[in-house]
């Protein structure tokens, strides 16, 4: 039976639109720490990784930010 984490990651790689809260759950699950907000942007930092900044202006997040989180998931899975 797939876990909530598995469902989120599957949706990340299959869906074109994603909600900020879902990306936040994935990044926190990968060990990132949420900083902010600074204006309309939230930063996510993790030791040894590049910081990721995601705007929170509306419910769905732009594709470029979803791609950043996809890359973080790929790097995390390759490091295991």
C-alpha positions in Angstrom: 0.0 0.0 0.0 1.5 3.4 -1.0 2.3 5.8 1.7 1.4 9.5 1.7 5.0 10.3 0.8 4.9 7.9 -2.2 1.7 9.5 -3.4 3.1 13.0 -3.2 6.3 12.1 -5.0 4.3 10.2 -7.7 2.1 13.3 -8.2 5.2 15.5 -8.3 6.5 13.6 -11.3 3.1 13.1 -13.1 1.2 16.4 -12.5 1.7 19.7 -14.2 0.4 21.8 -11.4 1.3 21.5 -7.7 0.2 23.3 -4.6 2.7 25.2 -2.3 1.7 23.1 0.7 2.4 19.8 -1.1 5.9 21.1 -2.2 6.5 22.2 1.4 5.7 18.7 2.7 8.1 17.1 0.2 11.0 19.5 1.0 10.5 19.2 4.8 10.4 15.4 4.3 13.7 15.6 2.5 15.2 17.4 5.5 14.9 21.0 4.4 14.1 23.7 6.9 11.5 26.3 6.0 12.6 30.0 6.4 10.4 33.0 5.9 8.3 34.4 4.6 10.3 37.2 3.1 7.7 39.1 1.3 5.8 36.5 -0.7 8.7 34.0 -0.9 9.6 31.2 1.4 13.2 29.8 1.5 14.1 26.2 2.2 17.6 25.3 3.4 19.5 22.1 4.0 23.1 21.6 4.9 25.2 20.6 1.8 22.4 21.5 -0.7 21.6 24.6 -2.6 18.7 26.7 -1.0 15.4 26.6 -2.7 13.1 29.7 -2.8 9.4 29.3 -3.7 6.9 32.2 -4.0 3.6 31.9 -2.3 1.3 34.2 -4.2 -1.4 31.9 -5.2 -2.3 28.3 -4.4 -0.5 26.6 -7.4 3.2 27.0 -7.9 4.9 27.6 -11.2 6.5 24.8 -13.2 10.1 26.1 -12.7 9.7 25.7 -8.9 8.2 22.2 -9.3 11.3 21.3 -11.3 13.6 22.5 -8.5 11.8 20.2 -6.1 11.9 17.3 -8.6 15.7 17.8 -8.8 16.0 17.8 -5.0 14.1 14.5 -4.8 16.3 12.9 -7.5 19.5 14.1 -5.7 18.1 12.7 -2.4 17.2 9.3 -3.9 20.6 9.1 -5.6 22.4 9.8 -2.3 20.7 6.9 -0.5 
